[in-house]
Amino acid sequence: MNESRAEGKLGDQAVPVIAVRDLYKIYRIGETKVRALNGVDFMIHRGQFCSIVGASGSGKSTLLNMLAGLEKPTKGEIVIAGEHMERKNENELVRFRQAHIGFIFQSFNLMATMNAVENVALPLTFQGMDKKTRTKKAEAMLDMVGLHKYKRHKPTQMSGGQQQRVGVARALVVEPEIIFADEPTGNLDSVTSREVMELMQRVVREKGQTLVMVTHDNELAGFADRIFHIRDGKILQIEEKRGNEGN
């Protein structure tokens, strides 16, 4: 890919924010080769909410880990914001994630000893932001996700849905270009799951961010603009919704 980093930045709608080409991940188990990803190609543009849906063992979590730079591909290219993830070393990947990516986890991953504001502000601490500024930004994000009354509550004082809203706020506070969500409602009941999905859908649209979510649930996948159906390490179909055009 010949784009410079400047050309690869997300202000240009014509440049895909994520481009995956001929992606393979092969694990060796004894004498057996397991193809977790078996030749995957797609592009995602700025502001799209995309879900990767498939059964357990389909390759969806492996694909998300590859996109986030948490695993190296056996073969292929992953270009995010104009930069090749597969060429970066671990330190470069850490810096890239801190600058560009937000994560939403199934298990919330909140610090039990910290209140909501402190949890949301934590990524800003790693960026070296002063306490006053990061607290102000964290409080504004908690307002956005509807937790105005819970800013000083610790995780044990909140419901699962409220904890995941804190998780969403924490992912958004660094103003990431891309948000990766791994089964973000897996520990929530169906009503709360819909509420969290509607929140994520609304926030990414308002901010023009790109959200890539992994789920096994077809109903939840339906909140996305584009649905990538994956089975046996291959993308079987990319379902386009709401008039979006894409690969």
C-alpha positions as CSV (number, residue, x, y, z in Angstrom):
1,M,0.0,0.0,0.0
2,N,1.5,3.3,-1.1
3,E,-0.5,5.8,0.8
4,S,1.6,7.9,3.2
5,R,0.4,8.1,6.7
6,A,-1.2,11.5,6.0
7,E,-3.2,10.1,3.1
8,G,-4.2,7.2,5.3
9,K,-5.7,9.3,8.0
10,L,-9.4,9.2,8.4
11,G,-10.4,12.6,7.1
12,D,-10.4,11.2,3.6
13,Q,-13.6,9.2,3.0
14,A,-12.1,7.6,-0.1
15,V,-9.3,5.9,1.9
16,P,-10.5,2.8,3.9
17,V,-9.7,3.1,7.6
18,I,-9.2,-0.7,7.6
19,A,-8.0,-2.8,4.7
20,V,-7.5,-6.5,5.0
21,R,-5.9,-8.5,2.2
22,D,-5.3,-12.2,1.8
23,L,-5.2,-12.8,5.6
24,Y,-4.3,-16.2,7.0
25,K,-3.8,-17.5,10.5
26,I,-2.6,-21.1,10.7
27,Y,-2.0,-22.8,14.0
28,R,-0.1,-26.1,14.3
29,I,-1.5,-28.6,16.7
30,G,0.9,-31.6,16.6
31,E,0.9,-32.6,13.0
32,T,-2.4,-30.9,12.2
33,K,-2.7,-27.4,10.7
34,V,-5.7,-25.5,11.8
35,R,-6.7,-22.6,9.5
36,A,-8.3,-20.1,12.0
37,L,-8.4,-17.5,9.1
38,N,-8.3,-18.8,5.6
39,G,-7.9,-16.0,3.1
40,V,-9.9,-13.0,4.3
41,D,-10.3,-9.8,2.3
42,F,-12.4,-6.7,3.1
43,M,-12.4,-2.9,3.6
44,I,-14.0,-0.7,6.2
45,H,-14.5,3.0,5.8
46,R,-14.7,5.8,8.3
47,G,-17.9,6.1,10.3
48,Q,-19.1,2.5,9.6
49,F,-20.4,0.3,12.3
50,C,-19.5,-3.3,11.3
51,S,-20.2,-6.5,13.1
52,I,-18.3,-9.8,12.6
53,V,-20.8,-12.6,13.3
54,G,-20.2,-16.3,13.5
55,A,-20.4,-19.4,15.7
56,S,-17.8,-20.4,18.3
57,G,-14.6,-21.4,16.4
58,S,-15.5,-19.5,13.2
59,G,-12.5,-17.3,13.4
60,K,-14.2,-14.0,14.4
61,S,-12.2,-13.4,17.6
62,T,-8.9,-14.3,15.9
63,L,-9.8,-11.8,13.2
64,L,-10.5,-9.1,15.8
65,N,-7.2,-9.9,17.6
66,M,-5.4,-9.5,14.2
67,L,-7.0,-6.1,13.5
68,A,-6.0,-4.9,17.0
69,G,-2.4,-6.1,16.6
70,L,-2.8,-8.6,19.4
71,E,-1.8,-11.5,17.1
72,K,0.4,-11.7,14.1
73,P,-1.0,-13.1,10.8
74,T,0.7,-16.1,9.2
75,K,0.2,-14.4,5.9
76,G,-1.4,-11.2,4.5
77,E,-1.8,-7.5,5.2
78,I,-3.7,-5.5,7.7
79,V,-3.6,-1.7,7.0
80,I,-5.2,0.6,9.6
81,A,-5.2,4.3,9.2
82,G,-2.6,3.9,6.5
83,E,-0.2,1.8,8.6
84,H,0.7,-1.9,8.3
85,M,-0.1,-3.6,11.6
86,E,1.7,-6.8,10.6
87,R,5.0,-4.9,10.2
88,K,5.0,-3.3,13.6
89,N,6.9,-4.6,16.7
90,E,5.3,-4.8,20.1
91,N,6.3,-1.3,21.2
92,E,5.0,0.2,18.0
93,L,1.7,-1.6,18.3
94,V,1.2,-0.4,21.9
95,R,1.8,3.2,20.8
96,F,-0.5,2.8,17.8
97,R,-3.3,1.3,20.0
98,Q,-3.0,4.2,22.5
99,A,-3.2,6.8,19.7
100,H,-5.9,5.3,17.5
101,I,-7.9,2.5,19.1
102,G,-10.5,2.1,21.9
103,F,-11.5,-1.3,23.3
104,I,-14.8,-2.5,24.8
105,F,-14.6,-5.9,26.5
106,Q,-17.2,-8.5,27.4
107,S,-16.0,-8.7,31.0
108,F,-16.0,-4.9,31.4
109,N,-12.4,-5.0,32.7
110,L,-13.0,-2.2,35.2
111,M,-10.7,-1.5,38.1
112,A,-12.6,-2.5,41.3
113,T,-10.8,0.0,43.5
114,M,-11.6,2.9,41.2
115,N,-14.9,4.8,40.8
116,A,-16.5,5.4,37.4
117,V,-14.6,8.7,36.7
118,E,-11.3,7.2,37.6
119,N,-11.9,4.1,35.4
120,V,-12.8,6.2,32.4
121,A,-9.9,8.6,33.0
122,L,-7.3,5.7,33.2
123,P,-6.4,5.6,29.5
124,L,-5.7,9.4,29.6
125,T,-3.3,8.8,32.5
126,F,-1.2,6.6,30.2
127,Q,-1.2,9.5,27.7
128,G,0.3,11.7,30.3
129,M,-2.7,14.1,30.6
130,D,-3.0,16.1,33.8
131,K,-5.5,15.1,36.4
132,K,-7.8,18.1,36.1
133,T,-8.2,17.7,32.3
134,R,-8.6,14.0,32.3
135,T,-11.2,14.1,35.1
136,K,-13.2,16.7,33.1
137,K,-13.1,14.6,30.0
138,A,-14.1,11.5,31.9
139,E,-17.1,13.2,33.5
140,A,-18.2,14.5,30.1
141,M,-18.1,11.0,28.7
142,L,-20.1,9.6,31.6
143,D,-22.7,12.2,31.0
144,M,-22.9,11.1,27.3
145,V,-23.5,7.5,28.2
146,G,-26.2,8.4,30.8
147,L,-24.3,7.9,34.0
148,H,-24.4,11.4,35.4
149,K,-25.6,10.1,38.9
150,Y,-23.0,7.3,39.1
151,K,-19.7,9.1,38.6
152,R,-18.4,8.4,42.1
153,H,-19.7,4.8,42.2
154,K,-17.4,1.8,42.1
155,P,-18.1,-1.2,39.9
156,T,-19.5,-3.2,42.7
157,Q,-22.1,-0.4,43.3
158,M,-23.3,-0.6,39.7
159,S,-25.4,-3.1,37.6
160,G,-23.8,-5.0,34.7
161,G,-25.4,-2.6,32.2
162,Q,-24.0,0.4,34.1
163,Q,-20.6,-1.1,34.2
164,Q,-20.6,-1.7,30.5
165,R,-21.6,1.9,29.9
166,V,-18.5,2.9,31.9
167,G,-16.6,0.5,29.6
168,V,-18.0,2.3,26.5
169,A,-17.1,5.7,28.0
170,R,-13.6,4.5,28.7
171,A,-13.2,3.4,25.1
172,L,-14.4,6.7,23.8
173,V,-12.6,9.1,26.1
174,V,-9.3,8.9,24.1
175,E,-11.3,10.0,21.0
176,P,-10.2,6.9,19.1
177,E,-10.5,6.6,15.4
178,I,-11.5,3.0,15.7
179,I,-13.3,1.1,18.4
180,F,-13.0,-2.7,18.7
181,A,-15.7,-4.5,20.8
182,D,-15.5,-8.2,21.7
183,E,-18.9,-9.6,22.6
184,P,-19.6,-6.4,24.4
185,T,-23.0,-7.5,25.7
186,G,-22.1,-11.2,26.4
187,N,-22.6,-10.8,30.2
188,L,-25.8,-8.8,30.0
189,D,-29.5,-9.7,29.8
190,S,-31.4,-9.2,26.5
191,V,-33.0,-5.9,27.5
192,T,-29.8,-4.4,28.8
193,S,-27.9,-5.7,25.7
194,R,-30.2,-3.8,23.4
195,E,-29.8,-0.6,25.5
196,V,-26.0,-0.9,25.3
197,M,-26.1,-1.6,21.6
198,E,-28.4,1.4,20.9
199,L,-25.9,3.5,23.0
200,M,-22.9,2.3,21.0
201,Q,-24.8,2.8,17.7
202,R,-25.8,6.4,18.6
203,V,-22.4,7.5,19.9
204,V,-20.4,6.2,16.9
205,R,-22.8,7.9,14.5
206,E,-22.7,11.2,16.4
207,K,-18.9,11.2,16.5
208,G,-18.3,9.6,13.1
209,Q,-16.1,6.9,14.5
210,T,-15.6,3.4,13.2
211,L,-16.8,0.5,15.3
212,V,-15.9,-3.1,14.6
213,M,-17.8,-5.6,16.9
214,V,-17.5,-9.4,17.2
215,T,-20.6,-11.3,18.3
216,H,-22.2,-14.7,18.0
217,D,-25.7,-13.1,18.2
218,N,-27.3,-12.4,14.8
219,E,-29.9,-10.0,16.4
220,L,-27.2,-7.9,18.0
221,A,-25.2,-8.0,14.8
222,G,-28.2,-6.4,13.1
223,F,-27.5,-3.1,14.9
224,A,-24.5,-2.7,12.5
225,D,-24.4,-1.0,9.1
226,R,-22.5,-3.9,7.7
227,I,-22.5,-7.5,8.8
228,F,-19.6,-9.8,8.1
229,H,-20.7,-13.4,8.2
230,I,-17.7,-15.7,9.0
231,R,-17.4,-19.5,9.0
232,D,-14.4,-21.7,9.1
233,G,-12.1,-18.8,8.8
234,K,-13.7,-17.3,5.7
235,I,-16.0,-14.3,5.1
236,L,-19.0,-15.9,3.5
237,Q,-21.0,-12.8,3.0
238,I,-20.9,-9.0,3.7
239,E,-24.4,-7.8,4.3
240,E,-24.9,-4.1,3.6
241,K,-27.6,-2.1,5.4
242,R,-29.0,1.4,5.4
243,G,-27.8,2.0,1.8
244,N,-24.1,1.8,2.7
245,E,-21.8,1.0,-0.1
246,G,-18.7,-1.1,0.6
247,N,-16.6,-4.0,-0.3
